Amino acid sequence: MRQELWQERADRILPLLAEGLTFAEVARLAEVSPLTVARYSKRFEVSNDGRTTGRVGKVDRLIESIRESASEGKTRKETAERFDVSIATIAKYAREYSIAFVNPLAVKAAKSPR
């Protein structure tokens, strides 16, 4: 009985994953939870082209935008205000992805006469 349930769900979930749908989309169409979709993806080693949820794409875009902002010479504070996130979030991604920001105190010290 249990094996039949697994197989029935697999028959609904795996083809949708193969189409490249997100876990959330597959869950909605297969009438299961996104966690169930993730379990089946892992158990049957079926990829959906690296897409897991809609959030992942948003985070990737945010990280790329943070990189651009840093390369423009913006500070963490200016970047946080620009993308309406906390400075802690900017600092976290800067650390995790080795994004170098301008240090406003260093700039101020370099400009001041000694």
C-alpha positions as CSV (number, residue, x, y, z in Angstrom):
1,M,0.0,0.0,0.0
2,R,2.7,2.5,1.0
3,Q,4.8,1.7,-2.1
4,E,1.7,2.2,-4.3
5,L,1.2,5.7,-2.7
6,W,4.8,6.6,-3.3
7,Q,4.6,5.4,-6.9
8,E,1.3,7.3,-7.5
9,R,2.8,10.5,-6.2
10,A,6.0,10.0,-8.2
11,D,3.9,9.6,-11.3
12,R,2.4,13.0,-10.7
13,I,5.4,14.9,-9.4
14,L,8.4,13.7,-11.4
15,P,7.1,14.7,-14.9
16,L,6.3,18.2,-13.6
17,L,9.8,18.5,-12.2
18,A,11.3,17.4,-15.5
19,E,9.5,20.3,-17.1
20,G,11.5,22.7,-15.0
21,L,8.7,23.9,-12.8
22,T,9.5,25.2,-9.3
23,F,8.8,23.1,-6.3
24,A,5.9,25.4,-5.4
25,E,4.4,25.1,-8.9
26,V,4.7,21.3,-8.9
27,A,3.2,21.1,-5.4
28,R,0.1,23.1,-6.5
29,L,-0.4,21.1,-9.6
30,A,0.2,17.7,-7.9
31,E,-1.8,18.7,-4.9
32,V,1.0,18.0,-2.4
33,S,3.2,20.2,-0.2
34,P,6.4,21.7,-1.5
35,L,8.3,19.7,1.1
36,T,6.9,16.5,-0.5
37,V,8.1,17.6,-3.9
38,A,11.6,18.3,-2.4
39,R,11.6,14.8,-0.9
40,Y,10.6,13.1,-4.2
41,S,13.2,15.2,-6.1
42,K,15.9,14.0,-3.7
43,R,14.7,10.4,-3.5
44,F,14.4,9.9,-7.2
45,E,17.3,12.2,-8.1
46,V,15.2,14.3,-10.5
47,S,16.4,17.8,-11.0
48,N,14.3,20.8,-12.0
49,D,17.3,22.6,-13.5
50,G,18.4,23.9,-10.1
51,R,15.2,25.8,-9.5
52,T,13.7,25.1,-6.1
53,T,11.4,28.0,-5.2
54,G,10.6,31.4,-6.6
55,R,12.6,32.9,-3.7
56,V,15.9,31.5,-4.9
57,G,15.7,33.6,-8.1
58,K,14.8,36.7,-6.1
59,V,17.8,36.2,-3.8
60,D,20.1,35.6,-6.8
61,R,18.9,38.9,-8.3
62,L,19.3,40.7,-5.0
63,I,22.9,39.4,-4.7
64,E,23.7,40.5,-8.2
65,S,22.2,44.0,-7.5
66,I,24.3,44.2,-4.3
67,R,27.4,43.5,-6.4
68,E,26.5,46.2,-8.8
69,S,25.8,48.7,-6.1
70,A,29.1,47.9,-4.4
71,S,31.0,48.3,-7.7
72,E,29.3,51.7,-8.1
73,G,31.0,52.8,-4.8
74,K,27.8,52.7,-2.7
75,T,28.0,52.0,1.0
76,R,26.2,49.1,2.8
77,K,23.7,51.7,4.2
78,E,23.0,53.2,0.8
79,T,22.5,49.8,-0.7
80,A,20.2,48.7,2.1
81,E,18.1,51.8,1.6
82,R,18.0,51.3,-2.2
83,F,16.7,47.7,-2.0
84,D,14.6,48.2,1.1
85,V,16.4,45.6,3.2
86,S,18.3,45.8,6.4
87,I,22.0,46.7,6.6
88,A,22.4,43.3,8.3
89,T,21.1,41.6,5.2
90,I,23.5,43.5,3.0
91,A,26.4,42.7,5.4
92,K,25.4,39.0,5.4
93,Y,25.5,38.7,1.7
94,A,28.6,40.8,1.4
95,R,30.4,38.4,3.7
96,E,29.0,35.2,2.1
97,Y,29.7,36.3,-1.4
98,S,32.9,38.3,-0.8
99,I,31.4,41.6,-2.0
100,A,33.6,44.6,-1.0
101,F,31.9,47.8,-0.1
102,V,33.3,51.3,0.4
103,N,34.0,52.1,4.0
104,P,32.7,55.6,4.5
105,L,35.0,56.2,7.5
106,A,38.1,55.3,5.5
107,V,37.0,57.6,2.7
108,K,36.5,60.4,5.2
109,A,39.9,59.8,6.8
110,A,41.6,59.8,3.4
111,K,40.1,63.1,2.5
112,S,40.9,64.9,5.8
113,P,44.3,66.7,6.1
114,R,46.7,65.3,8.6
